Structure formats: structure tokens, C-alpha cells
Amino acid sequence: MNLNTNNISVGRKIILMQIIFVTSIILANIVGIKIINVFSLNVSMGIWLIPITFLITDVLAEVKGRKFVSNLIWSTAIALIFSFLFIQLSILIAPAERFAENNPAFVTIFKNSSRMFIASVIAFIISQFHDIWAFEFWKKKTKGKYLWLRNNLSTIVSQFIDTTIFIFIAFYQMTPKFDFAFMWQLILPYYTLKVILAIIDTPFAYLGIRWLKGKEDA
């Protein structure tokens, strides 16, 4: 009876982590169009959500395995694509009379974000699959030890892939200013901040795994 209760508890925790993962990705694309200042950097509001997603994939990969996380990534990609298509439909449909004066702002915000949305989907799929592959690769190399090393090696490289792909697809040649050299001026500080966040969240990988497996390991 206690074992069944524990399994239900673990299952609910995993579902909660999946919900947070999917929500974080979708929110990152919605609020990501807002640019904020972090010290001297101009960064997307979505930058605070992306490290959460890599943390969750590493925790779930450790507990549930690579196949489980692969299914989560594909499910999230489908949710992203569905969201994108519905946003495009919302832009095309004529507004009600009482919303007509607000519709231009709605169209401007979401139409301008279309290129970034596409960039985000592509970057998400490639970087997340690299992350779980790298996490599994280092897990075998370390024989299941050194979680902090596996977590950071997989995430730091995956964050570079995510940042580079996203920025090039989203902004390259948007205007003459956004040439190849300028892309790297955007990528490097943005990526540096992501690396700092990835290192900071390392203790949470241990906490997340312990939270999921605690009673099983007791």
C-alpha cells in the first residue's frame, strides 16, 4: 500500500515537472518579445525561463531516462507549433468592433514575433535533443557519477547551440546592421548570462532528483 502511494506521488511530481516545462517554453515565446536590461545587457524576458527547461530535462533524464524526455520534447514542440498556427489564425481573423482600435497593436506584437517564434521552435528542438544526448553520454562516461559535471557540460553546450541558432534565425539580416559580426555581439553576452544561470541552478538539479526519488532511495 505504501509503495503504491509512493508511486502515485512520484507520478504526480513528474507530471508537475512536465507542466512547468511546457508552460516555461510557451511563456518564453510569448513574453520573449519584451526586452529588458540586465546590468548593461539588453536581453529577452524569456531568458529567465530557458534555464528552467534545461534543468528539468536533466532531472527527468536522470530519473526517467532519455526516451521519456524525448517524448516530452516532441510533445512540447507540437504544442509550440500549434500555438504558432493559432496565433497566425488570430491575426488573420477580423476583430469585433469593440476590439478594432486595439487590433493593430495585437497584430504588430504577434506578427513581428513570428520570425522569433519559428527560430525558437528550431532552436528548442535541436538544443534540447543535444542536451539529453550529451547528458546520457556523460552519464555513461562518468558511470553515473558527478551529476554536477554532467548537468553543466550538457547544458552549457546546449545553451550555446540554442542561443546561436535562435539569434541567427531570428535576427540575421533583419536590417543591414544585423550582419554576421553583429550576431556574435548579441550571442556572446547573451550566452554568458545563460551559462551563469546554468551554473547557479546546479544545486537545484540535486534537489529535483532527490525530490522525485527521495522515498524510493530511502
Buried (B, 14 or more C-beta within 10 A) or exposed (E): EEEEEBEEEBEEBBEEBBEBBBBBBBBBBBBBBEEEEEEEBEBBBBBBBBBBBBBBBBBBBBBBEBEBBBEBBEEBBEBBEEBBEEBEEEBEEEBEEEEEEEBEEBBEBBEEBEBBBBBBBBBBBBBBBBBBBBBBBBBEEEEEEBBEEBBBBBBBBBBBBBBBBBBBBBBBEEEEEBEEEBBBEBBEBBBEBBBEBBBEBBEBBBEBBEBBBBEEEE
